[in-house]
Amino acid sequence: MPHPVVVELAGAQYYRIEHEHPVTLLGYMAVLEGNAPGPRLADRLAEATGLPDGAFRTVREHAELDGGHLDDLHRVLDELAPAPARQTAVSVSALHTANLLTRLFLSLATDPGGHP
């Protein structure tokens, strides 16, 4: 079962795409792509939690691949030049994403193997 905050994080993107505008997904992407994990984070998480290395495969992949993605995303936003209301929606999506990720990481720090 996925962590409830992960469900909320994914669900928020579906909602925003369907009910606001697809461009809002770029706010979510900006947070994730703009904050690539450090190269040793997956190892540190596996050691701290006791979970198998395979549980952190995605973290490892993002650490290796995400270096320049934020610049690419900024270029896309510049080319799209969304209207001010849509720019605000992208920003709100980014802030909501950052909030949910913070909640997720705090929850995992409190109880690495469980759900709240």
ABEGO torsion letter per residue (X at the ends): XBBAAAAAAAAAAAAAAAABBAAAAAAAAAAAAABBBBAAAAAAAAAAAGBBAAAAAAAAAAAAAAAAAAAAAAAAAAAAGBBAAAAAAAAAAAAAAAAAAAAAAAAAAABAABBX
